Amino acid sequence: MTLCLVLLLSLLAACSKGNDASSNTPAATNNQGGEPTEQTEKEVKLTFFNTSAEVNEVFEKLFQTYHELHPNVTVELIPTPIGGAQIEKFQSLLASGNPATIANLDAGTILQYKDSFLDLESEKAKYEGLTKPGAVDGALLDGKFLGIPWTAQGYGLLYNKRAVEEAIGGAFDPASIKTRDDLEALFQKIEAAGKAPVMIHGADWSLGSHYLGLAYSLQSANVEDNRKFMESLQSGEVKLMDNPQFNGLMDTFDLLKKYNARKSDPLVADYNKDSADFAKGDAAFYFMGDWTWAVVGPLEGRDQEFGVIPVPISNNPDDYGNSQIAYSEPKLFAIDNAGSTPEQQEAAKAFIEWMVTSDQGQEAIISQMGLSMPYKDVKVKGSNIISDAVSQYVDQGKVMNIGVINYLPQDYWAKTGAAMQKYLVDKVDRKGLADEVQEYWEYQGRK
């Protein structure tokens, strides 16, 4: 009996050890290929606040894939409507004490609520190694790494290769446009061939943020210098009418106005029509960004080859801006530090890294969302030809960091864009435009 009892106790002990080992055995996934690697027993729920509302469904499928690979981690989408009151919803979640674990937000919004987000300094070196040069620096907010870049956008003068080459009767070398005079000579040839040289989209966001906003980034390649310029503009120490970058930019805008395909009715601002007409060659150039591929890509009967050149602002090819296109990371992934547990924060870091480095994440972002990623090891080939053209400038270091816009008031583009619209239709002259924009910034300085 004694011997039987000893054997029974030994067997029970062995079973207990086996059960313990089974419960603690890692079984999650590898970031790259989805093979089992590590999983903790504790279940973690993450919530994801998304302001890229047009791709809600793509994110939800990614969350499901991650849960299948990591059964202990559940990611739940907090959707927002396209063009809806997204920031108000984010604010209400924060005020209620129930903030999202991860938020996909504009950099300016993250900066506004910086005390509510986790400082990712411990992750910075890793992402500097993963991303293209300048990507992490461009994402810094007040010098802190508060948001992980996952997509990138560039803009300038897009060109329709067929339309340009048919008009000039030969191959087009985009590197040949180094100055404003170079651009005008090209426009003259295109117009002489019976083509519209360029399309200006007349919406306030395009004119106030993307075009006039260049003036704030053209002051220096250093974002902090550009911030000081904006402070001087708000205090009245700097006058736009005396600023060479502003005047050079507006001299080029006068050229675009002169050759604008929409000059008979420049404020219609039908984004889909403007993009489609450009894609079919009704205008050789288009002041716009690579995001327009969402319209251009699926279009039937469009042309096949597109590219981008910088907006030249002077006749000195060495001036900053003449060989750089505007480039930024418009959205960042930030992790909550106001109501999330340490376990949730660590799980959020792992999930974000998986999204930007795994085959599944890159496939979703590049192929399904149609976006460009500022990462070195991108294994997925996208269909966005314009993004590919932007990437060539990025790889050569020929980009303008427009990060100063992250520090500007959220209504700046609408207010200054309205002044640009007046200038576009000749309701104000150069001085009138400068005065209206100056008044807006000095008002901001008095607030």
C-alpha positions, 0 to 999 in steps of 0.5 A: 500500500505504501509503495502504491501511495508513493507511485500515485503521488509521483504520478500526480506531481508529474501531471501537475508539472506537465499542466504548469508547463503547458499553461506557460508554453509560448505559442504566439507568432513571429512578427514577419511570417506568422509562425508561433513564437511567444504568448502569455497566458494573460488576456489583454484587450486593446482599443484602437481609435482610428481617424483614417475612417476610409480604411476602417474595414482594412484595420478590422481585418488586421485586428482579426488576423493578429488575434488569430496569431496571438489569441490572448490579444484582442484589438477592438476598433473605435471607428470614426466617420469620414469627415465627422467630429473625430477629434470631439469623439477622441476628447470625449473618450479622454474626458470620460477616463476611458481613452483608446489604448492606441490612437491613429491621429494627426501629429498636431493632435498628438502634440495638443494632447501630448501629456496623455500619450506614452513617451516612446523614447525606448522604441526610438532607436529601433524605429530609426533602424527600421525607417528611412532616413528622416522619418523618425525626426519628422515625427518628433513633437517638441523633441519627443517620440510620441507617435510611430510613423506608419505612412508617408505622403509627398506632394508637388507638381504631379505630371502625366508623362504621356501628356507632357511628352506628346506636347513637347514631342520627345522624352521628358526629363523631370530633372530638367526643371530646376527653376521657375523659368524652366517651368514656364518654358515647358508650360509654353511648349505644352500650351502651344501644342493645344494642351492645358499645362497645369491644374490648380485644385481650388479648395481651401485645404489645397491652397491654404495648407499645401501651397501657402503652407510651403512658405512656412517650411521654405525658410529653413531645412530645420523645423525648429528654425521654421517654428521661430519664423512662425513665432516672429510672424505672429509677433509682427516682427516678420512681414510676409511682404518682405519675405523672399520665400513667400514672394518667390512662392507667390511668383510661381503661383502667378505662373500656375494661375496663368496656365491653369486649366480651370482659370475660367472657373477656378473655385469649382474645386471638384476633387474627383473631376480634377484628378480624373481629368489630369489622369486622362491627360486633360492637363499635363501637370497637377498641383496635388499629392500622392493621395490622389491615387485613390481616385486615379488608380481605379479609373478606367481609361486613365494614362499609365505613367505619372511622376512628380517634380518640386514646385520651383520658387526662384531662378536659382537652382540651388535655393532650398525648395527648388529640388525638394518635394514636400514630405511628411508623415500625416498620421502617427500611432500613439499609445495612451498613457492616461488610462492604459495598464502597463500590460496594455502598453506593452501589448500595444507596442508589440502590435504596432511593430507587427503592423508595420513590419509583418507581411500581413501588415504591409500588405494591408497598408500598401496594397489594400489602403493604397498608402506608402510606408517610410520603411526600409524593408518593405516587402510588398509592392504597391500599385501607387505609381505616384508614391513610387515617384515620391519615394525616389526623392525620399531615397535621394534625400531630396525632401522638404520637412514640412513638420512645422505644420504640426505646431500650427492652429488647426484652422490655419488652412481654412482661414488662410485658404480663403485668402488664397481663394480670393487671390486665385480669382483676383479679388485681392492683389499680392499685398491684400493677400499678405495683409489677410494672412498676416492679420490671421497670424498676428491674431493668433499671437495675441490669443 
